[in-house]
Amino acid sequence: MRKIYLVGFMGCGKSAIGRRLSYFLKMPYYDMDHEIVRQQGMTIPEIFEKYGETHFRNIETEFLRSFRNESCIISTGGGVAMREENRRIMRRSGLVFFLDAKFDDIYMRIKNDKNRPIVQSSTKGELEQLYQHRKKFYRDAGHIQVLTENRSLRQIVEYIGFQVNRLKGE
């Protein structure tokens, strides 16, 4: 099995599901944002403030191009699927799951998060507009859409695990 990518809007559960999926499938797990912070020696808000969003998006693309050549699970940043090149890299190098959560559920999780520069500088309405705008890119990136509403983390992990094993022929 190649890489498994989790895409979706910030706060949709990519990191929580990725960690659990790692145990379920016995594969290493990487959080793209954490790896970028480690590589750059700066927090994401610091990267945004010092270099701007375009620079950060370039770092994400470079990450996808050059990250370890191993079977693993990667939870991507919320904006990674916006670039066509990123979608192409993920679809070519792995299996992409779009975690499709309702905006109201997402907003409850992210509204007070100080590590999300876009959340701190946007109103709820602006965030919902961004969510609606990005949704088509997540759909385009994903091989498989996973509806998360009214599903526990365990149910979501088991569903994704089932899909991965089915595609592996197990």
C-alpha positions as CSV (number, residue, x, y, z in Angstrom):
1,M,0.0,0.0,0.0
2,R,1.2,3.4,-0.9
3,K,0.5,6.6,1.1
4,I,-2.9,7.3,2.6
5,Y,-3.8,11.0,2.5
6,L,-6.6,12.6,4.6
7,V,-7.9,15.8,3.2
8,G,-10.6,18.2,4.3
9,F,-11.3,21.5,5.9
10,M,-9.5,22.5,9.1
11,G,-11.1,20.8,12.1
12,C,-12.8,18.0,10.2
13,G,-10.8,15.4,12.2
14,K,-7.8,14.6,9.9
15,S,-5.3,14.5,12.8
16,A,-7.5,12.6,15.2
17,I,-8.5,10.0,12.6
18,G,-4.9,9.8,11.2
19,R,-3.5,8.9,14.6
20,R,-6.2,6.2,15.2
21,L,-5.9,4.9,11.6
22,S,-2.1,4.4,12.2
23,Y,-2.8,1.9,15.0
24,F,-5.7,0.3,13.1
25,L,-3.6,-0.3,9.9
26,K,-0.2,-0.6,11.6
27,M,1.3,2.1,9.4
28,P,3.3,5.2,10.4
29,Y,1.4,8.4,10.7
30,Y,2.5,11.9,9.9
31,D,0.7,15.2,10.4
32,M,1.8,17.5,7.6
33,D,1.5,20.7,9.6
34,H,3.6,19.2,12.5
35,E,6.2,18.0,10.1
36,I,6.4,21.4,8.4
37,V,6.8,23.1,11.8
38,R,9.6,20.7,12.7
39,Q,11.4,21.2,9.4
40,Q,11.0,25.0,9.4
41,G,11.7,25.5,13.1
42,M,8.7,27.9,13.2
43,T,5.0,27.6,14.0
44,I,2.5,28.0,11.2
45,P,1.3,31.4,12.5
46,E,5.0,32.5,12.5
47,I,5.5,31.3,8.9
48,F,2.3,33.1,7.8
49,E,3.3,36.3,9.6
50,K,7.0,36.3,8.4
51,Y,6.6,35.0,4.9
52,G,2.9,35.0,4.0
53,E,0.5,32.4,2.9
54,T,1.9,31.8,-0.6
55,H,5.3,30.8,0.9
56,F,3.5,28.4,3.3
57,R,1.6,26.9,0.4
58,N,4.9,26.4,-1.5
59,I,6.3,24.6,1.6
60,E,3.3,22.2,1.5
61,T,3.8,21.4,-2.2
62,E,7.5,20.7,-1.6
63,F,6.6,18.5,1.3
64,L,4.3,16.4,-0.9
65,R,7.0,16.2,-3.6
66,S,9.8,15.1,-1.4
67,F,8.4,13.4,1.8
68,R,9.5,9.9,2.6
69,N,9.0,7.3,0.0
70,E,7.2,4.9,2.3
71,S,3.7,3.5,3.0
72,C,2.2,5.8,5.6
73,I,-0.7,7.9,6.6
74,I,-0.6,11.7,6.2
75,S,-3.1,14.2,7.4
76,T,-2.8,17.2,5.2
77,G,-3.3,20.9,6.0
78,G,-6.7,22.3,5.3
79,G,-5.5,24.3,2.3
80,V,-3.3,21.7,0.6
81,A,-6.0,20.5,-1.8
82,M,-6.4,24.0,-3.3
83,R,-3.5,23.5,-5.6
84,E,-4.0,21.3,-8.7
85,E,-0.4,20.1,-8.4
86,N,-0.9,19.0,-4.9
87,R,-4.1,17.1,-5.8
88,R,-2.2,15.4,-8.7
89,I,0.7,14.4,-6.4
90,M,-1.5,12.9,-3.8
91,R,-3.7,11.0,-6.2
92,R,-0.7,9.6,-8.1
93,S,1.3,8.6,-4.9
94,G,-1.5,7.3,-2.8
95,L,-5.1,6.9,-1.8
96,V,-6.9,10.1,-0.9
97,F,-9.8,10.2,1.6
98,F,-11.9,13.4,1.8
99,L,-13.3,13.7,5.4
100,D,-16.5,15.5,4.7
101,A,-17.8,17.2,7.9
102,K,-20.6,19.7,8.4
103,F,-19.5,23.3,8.8
104,D,-21.3,23.8,12.1
105,D,-19.5,20.8,13.6
106,I,-16.1,22.1,12.3
107,Y,-16.7,25.6,13.6
108,M,-17.4,24.4,17.1
109,R,-14.0,22.7,17.0
110,I,-11.9,25.5,15.5
111,K,-13.5,28.8,16.7
112,N,-11.0,29.3,19.6
113,D,-7.9,27.7,18.1
114,K,-5.0,30.2,18.3
115,N,-2.8,28.0,16.0
116,R,-5.0,28.6,12.9
117,P,-4.2,32.0,11.5
118,I,-7.1,32.0,9.1
119,V,-9.6,31.4,12.0
120,Q,-8.1,34.2,14.0
121,S,-8.5,36.7,11.2
122,S,-11.9,35.7,9.9
123,T,-15.5,35.9,10.9
124,K,-17.7,32.8,11.1
125,G,-19.4,33.9,7.8
126,E,-16.0,34.3,6.1
127,L,-14.9,30.8,7.3
128,E,-18.1,29.3,6.1
129,Q,-17.6,30.9,2.7
130,L,-14.0,29.5,2.6
131,Y,-15.4,26.1,3.6
132,Q,-17.9,26.2,0.7
133,H,-15.2,27.4,-1.7
134,R,-12.7,24.6,-0.7
135,K,-15.2,21.8,-0.7
136,K,-15.1,21.2,-4.4
137,F,-11.3,20.9,-4.3
138,Y,-11.4,18.3,-1.5
139,R,-13.9,16.4,-3.6
140,D,-11.6,16.6,-6.6
141,A,-8.6,15.5,-4.6
142,G,-10.3,12.5,-2.9
143,H,-10.6,9.1,-4.2
144,I,-13.2,8.3,-1.5
145,Q,-15.5,10.7,0.3
146,V,-16.1,9.9,4.0
147,L,-19.2,11.5,5.6
148,T,-18.3,12.1,9.2
149,E,-21.6,13.4,10.5
150,N,-23.1,11.2,13.3
151,R,-20.2,8.8,13.1
152,S,-17.7,8.2,15.9
153,L,-14.0,8.4,15.3
154,R,-13.9,4.6,15.6
155,Q,-16.6,4.1,12.9
156,I,-14.8,6.5,10.6
157,V,-11.4,4.7,11.2
158,E,-13.0,1.3,10.6
159,Y,-14.7,2.5,7.4
160,I,-11.4,3.9,6.0
161,G,-9.6,0.7,7.1
162,F,-12.1,-1.4,5.4
163,Q,-11.8,0.6,2.2
164,V,-7.9,0.4,2.3
165,N,-8.0,-3.4,2.9
166,R,-10.6,-3.9,0.2
167,L,-8.4,-2.1,-2.3
168,K,-5.4,-4.1,-1.2
169,G,-7.4,-7.2,-1.9
170,E,-7.5,-8.4,1.8
